[in-house]
Amino acid sequence: MNGQRILFAVIGIVIGFIGGFILANSINRNAPPQTANLPIQPQNLPNNPQITAQMPDVVEAIDMAKNEPENFAAQLKVGDMYAQIGRFDKATEFFVSANRIKPDDYQTIVKLGNSYIEINNLPEAEKWYSKALEIKPDDVNVRSDLGLTFYKRQPPDLDRAVKEYNLALALDPHHEATLQNLTVAFWDKKDADAMQSTLEKLEKANPNNPVVPKLKQELEILRQK
């Protein structure tokens, strides 16, 4: 979550005809925008050439983390390794251990929120993102992801999601992931005027955003209803 990295990896959420246009800030912040029909497909460890080539180092790192439960760096390293291959259930275990050692480490707190949202434990994701924002209230990526925890609820808490997205945009009015998520939230709320206004801002922030044309189509359909 450092610097100006912005995640445009897509979470596979079904949202009617515009399913999966939600963007998250929690994984792979250097990835380019994608649509939901092109989800990230983490490879299993044995089939990942980069990690397989480093297998001795991977095994050594895991052994160290297990044998040295008070080693903060070791817990964090293995948690990151599991997150890189999409094993967020395992990543969470090691991030929890790291947080136990250093409860106030900001990056670990954020990684816990990221991991919990990926395994769809939304109350826990909300808890850790909220804790992160107590430390750093101006983190636009975390604020946007907090909104996503409410959007993904069943049923979605659209009002709370919109509130958090607007708070994120108050920090960065051009934050593309938040603008896209907010556009979709307004689609769900059947608020055509708000959807159009936000969509215009999204297109201005990134004219090449690949989902803008589809969102425009859905806006026209919404207005015809």
Buried (B, 14 or more C-beta within 10 A) or exposed (E): BEEEEBBBBBBEBEBEEBBBBBBBBBBBBEBEBBBBEEEEEBBEBEEBEEBEEBEEEBEEBBEBBEEEEEBBEBBBBBBBBBBBBBBBEBBBBBBBBBBEBBEEBBBBBBBBBBBBBBBEBBEBBBBBBBBBBEEEEEBBBBBBBBBBBBBBBEEBBBEBBBBBBBBBBEBBEEBBBBBBBBBBBBBBBEBBEBBBBBBBBBBEBBEEBBBBEEBBEBBEEBEEE
